[in-house]
């Protein structure tokens, strides 16, 4: 069973949010700084950048534009923090990662919030990568296939298996009762 979107779902993949080449370089530097060096994922920066840029189409435009500003501020952080006369995307991965961590712990709340926002945007697509899932032992395909099969049964007018707290798996396990 294919895990691709079905044409009947009326799903259209969004076009990537526009970014200048300089912003894309800055974004790739942020991605390298945030993502662990292992597992090695081919085209890591491009794959995450493309996914995030597609997600940005669903953000409020002000938030998407603030994301771009945050990329520029963080890329220039080595200079304005008087650490190096290079941009973040020009630093070695370990040094850039240390800088990102120190910014997240900054006493300037806005700076820490920017880093947390960038982390959230990068780590969602990062942990969706098949190579990362295999590295950490996470295999969502069987669950997704079961959900697609349940949807097909419902669409055909048949009864689908119960899910969540009503599933046979959950009912079979003895859950402790809660006191009120």
C-alpha positions as CSV (number, residue, x, y, z in Angstrom):
1,X,0.0,0.0,0.0
2,X,1.4,3.4,-1.0
3,X,1.8,6.1,1.6
4,X,1.6,8.8,-1.1
5,X,-1.3,11.3,-0.9
6,X,-4.4,10.1,-2.8
7,X,-5.7,12.4,-5.5
8,X,-9.2,12.3,-4.0
9,X,-7.8,14.0,-0.9
10,X,-7.7,17.3,-2.9
11,X,-4.2,17.9,-1.4
12,X,-1.9,20.3,-3.3
13,X,1.7,20.7,-2.1
14,X,2.4,24.4,-1.4
15,X,5.1,26.1,-3.3
16,X,8.2,27.0,-1.1
17,X,8.1,30.5,0.6
18,X,10.4,32.8,-1.4
19,X,13.9,33.3,0.0
20,X,16.9,35.0,-1.3
21,X,20.1,33.0,-1.9
22,X,21.7,34.7,1.1
23,X,18.7,33.7,3.3
24,X,19.0,30.1,2.1
25,X,22.7,30.1,3.0
26,X,21.9,31.4,6.4
27,X,19.1,28.8,6.8
28,X,21.4,26.0,5.8
29,X,23.9,27.2,8.4
30,X,21.2,27.1,11.1
31,X,20.1,23.6,10.0
32,X,23.7,22.3,10.2
33,X,24.2,24.0,13.6
34,X,21.0,22.5,15.0
35,X,21.0,19.0,13.6
36,X,23.2,16.3,15.2
37,X,26.1,15.1,13.0
38,X,24.8,11.5,13.2
39,X,23.1,10.0,11.3
40,X,24.5,11.4,8.1
41,X,21.6,12.3,5.9
42,X,22.2,13.1,2.2
43,X,21.1,16.6,1.2
44,X,20.0,17.3,4.8
45,X,20.0,21.1,4.5
46,X,18.0,21.2,1.2
47,X,15.4,18.6,2.4
48,X,14.7,20.4,5.6
49,X,14.8,23.9,4.0
50,X,12.3,22.9,1.3
51,X,9.9,21.3,3.9
52,X,10.1,24.4,6.2
53,X,9.6,26.8,3.2
54,X,6.5,24.8,2.2
55,X,5.2,25.0,5.8
56,X,5.8,28.7,5.9
57,X,3.0,29.1,3.3
58,X,0.6,28.1,6.0
59,X,1.9,30.5,8.6
60,X,0.6,34.0,9.1
61,X,2.7,36.2,6.7
62,X,4.0,38.2,9.7
63,X,5.3,35.1,11.4
64,X,6.9,33.8,8.1
65,X,8.6,37.2,7.6
66,X,9.8,37.2,11.3
67,X,11.3,33.7,10.6
68,X,13.3,35.2,7.8
69,X,14.5,38.1,10.1
70,X,15.4,35.6,12.8
71,X,17.6,33.7,10.3
72,X,19.4,36.9,9.4
73,X,19.9,37.9,13.1
74,X,21.2,34.4,14.0
75,X,23.4,34.2,11.0
76,X,25.2,37.4,12.0
77,X,25.4,36.4,15.7
78,X,29.1,35.5,15.6
79,X,29.9,39.0,14.5
80,X,27.5,41.0,16.8
81,X,28.4,38.7,19.8
82,X,32.1,39.5,19.1
83,X,33.0,35.8,18.7
84,X,34.2,35.7,15.1
85,X,34.2,37.9,12.0
86,X,32.3,35.2,10.1
87,X,28.6,34.4,9.7
88,X,27.1,31.4,11.4
89,X,26.8,29.5,8.1
90,X,30.6,29.9,7.6
91,X,31.5,28.3,10.9
92,X,32.3,24.6,11.5
93,X,29.3,22.6,12.6
94,X,30.4,22.1,16.3
95,X,31.2,25.8,16.7
96,X,27.9,26.9,15.2
97,X,26.1,24.4,17.4
98,X,27.7,25.8,20.5
99,X,26.9,29.3,19.5
100,X,23.2,28.4,18.9
101,X,23.1,26.7,22.4
102,X,24.6,29.8,24.1
103,X,22.1,32.0,22.3
104,X,19.2,29.8,23.5
105,X,20.4,30.3,27.1
106,X,20.8,34.1,26.6
107,X,19.5,36.5,29.2
108,X,17.9,38.3,26.4
109,X,14.5,36.5,26.1
110,X,13.8,37.5,22.5
111,X,17.1,35.9,21.4
112,X,16.4,32.7,23.2
113,X,12.8,32.7,21.8
114,X,14.2,33.1,18.2
115,X,16.5,30.1,18.7
116,X,13.6,28.0,20.1
117,X,11.5,29.0,17.1
118,X,14.2,28.0,14.7
119,X,14.7,24.7,16.5
120,X,11.0,23.9,16.3
121,X,10.9,24.7,12.6
122,X,14.0,22.5,11.8
123,X,13.4,19.6,14.1
124,X,9.8,18.8,12.9
125,X,11.0,18.0,9.4
126,X,14.3,16.5,10.7
127,X,12.5,13.8,12.7
128,X,10.3,13.1,9.7
129,X,13.3,12.0,7.6
130,X,13.3,8.2,7.1
131,X,17.1,8.1,7.8
132,X,16.6,9.7,11.2
133,X,13.6,7.4,12.0
134,X,15.7,4.4,11.2
135,X,18.6,5.7,13.3
136,X,16.4,6.1,16.4
137,X,14.3,3.0,15.8
138,X,11.1,4.7,14.8
139,X,9.0,3.2,12.1
140,X,5.7,5.0,11.5
141,X,4.8,3.3,8.2
142,X,2.8,0.3,9.7
143,X,0.7,2.7,11.8
144,X,0.1,5.0,8.8
145,X,-0.9,2.0,6.6
146,X,-3.4,0.9,9.2
147,X,-4.9,4.4,9.3
148,X,-5.2,4.4,5.5
149,X,-6.8,1.0,5.5
150,X,-9.3,2.2,8.2
151,X,-10.1,5.3,6.1
152,X,-10.7,3.1,3.0
153,X,-13.0,0.9,5.1
154,X,-14.9,3.9,6.3
155,X,-15.2,5.4,2.8
156,X,-16.5,2.1,1.6
157,X,-19.3,2.2,4.2
158,X,-17.7,-0.6,6.4
159,X,-16.8,-0.6,10.0
160,X,-13.2,0.4,10.8
161,X,-11.3,-0.9,13.8
162,X,-11.5,1.3,16.8
163,X,-8.4,3.5,17.6
164,X,-6.8,5.2,20.5
165,X,-8.3,4.5,24.0
166,X,-11.0,2.4,22.3
167,X,-8.7,0.0,20.4
168,X,-8.4,-3.6,21.2
169,X,-4.7,-3.1,22.0
170,X,-5.5,-0.4,24.6
171,X,-8.5,-2.3,26.0
172,X,-6.4,-5.5,26.4
173,X,-3.8,-3.7,28.6
174,X,-4.9,-3.1,32.1
175,X,-4.9,0.6,32.7
176,X,-4.9,1.7,36.3
177,X,-8.1,3.4,37.3
178,X,-7.9,7.0,38.4
179,X,-9.3,8.3,41.6
180,X,-11.6,11.3,41.6
